Amino acid sequence: MTGRRFMSSGGSRSAPLTLSKSTVNRELNIIRGCFSRAVDWGRLALTPLRSVKAYKVDDSRIRVLTDDELRVVLTAPGDVALLCRVTLISLHRISEVLGLRREHLGPSWMEVRRKGGRVHRIAIPEELRVSLLDRCAKSGYIFGEGPEGAPPRQQTASNRVIRTLANLGLSGVTHHTMRHTGVTMMLEDGINPRVIQLLAGWTSLRMLERYGHTRDSEVRRAVTSNAQRLQQAATKTATVERKQYTKSDS
C-alpha cells in the first residue's frame, strides 16, 4: 500500500482497501514484467509468478460507438465534442488531452506527454489543430478555464463527458469509450498495429486484445463481402456451364 492509499484509507492499516480486478491485473503485469526481466538478465532461474493467474475480467461493459452514435458525440455542446474528437483521432488519454498547451502544437504535429515523462510527437489533421488553437485559453492551456486558465481536473472533465452524452441519449458512454472506439476504427481500417501502439502509448501490443473490439458494422461488412464473393462465384459457374452447354449442342 502506498502512502497515499494508506492516508486515504483513514490512516489505519486495518481499513479495507477495495481494488478492481482490472487494477490488480495491471499491477500484477508490472510485477510479472520485472521478474521476467530478472530472468532475462540471469538474476533468477525462474519467475516466482509463473503459476500466478490473472483475474478473469468481464469487459462486456466496455463498448465501442456506432457511426450514428459518433455523430451524436461530435455534435455535443461545450468542450465535450472536442475532448472526444482529440481522443478518437489520436487515442490520447483524458489526462493527456487536458495537459495540452499551445506550445505542444506545431505546424502539422502535436506533442503528447505520456506517463513517466515520455514525450511523443504525432501528426494531426489541420482541422483538429485549428480547433484546438481556437479553444486555447490565455494561460496557454488548450482546455484552460476560469480566471487562472487552468484545465479542469480529470474527474471533473470525465463527469462532464458522461453527463453531457447521457443527456444526448448515450448512457454508459465515457471519455475512455473514445479510446476503445478509436483503436477499433483503426484496426478496421487496417492501420499497422505498431502505429496504434505508439499512438495509444502502450509498451506492449497485448493491449490490442483489450482495446480492439468488433463493431456490428464490421460484422455486416464481413458477411456481405463473403455473400458477394459467393454470388460472383455462382454467376461465374453458371456462365461457364452455359458456354459448355452451347458448345455441346453445336
Secondary structure, 3 states (H helix, E strand, C coil): CCHHHHHHCCCCCCCCCCCCHHHHHHHHHHHHHHHHHHHHCCCCCCCCCCCCCCCCCCCCCCCCCCHHHHHHHCCCCCCHHHHHHHHHHHCCCHHHHHCCEHHHECCCEEEEECHHHCEEEEECCHHHHHHHHHHCCCCCECCCECCCCECCCHHHHHHHHHHHHHHCCCCCCCHHHHHHHHHHHHHHCCCCHHHHHHHHCCCCHHHHHHHCCCCHHHHHHHHHHHHHHHHHHHHHHHHHHHHHHHHHHC
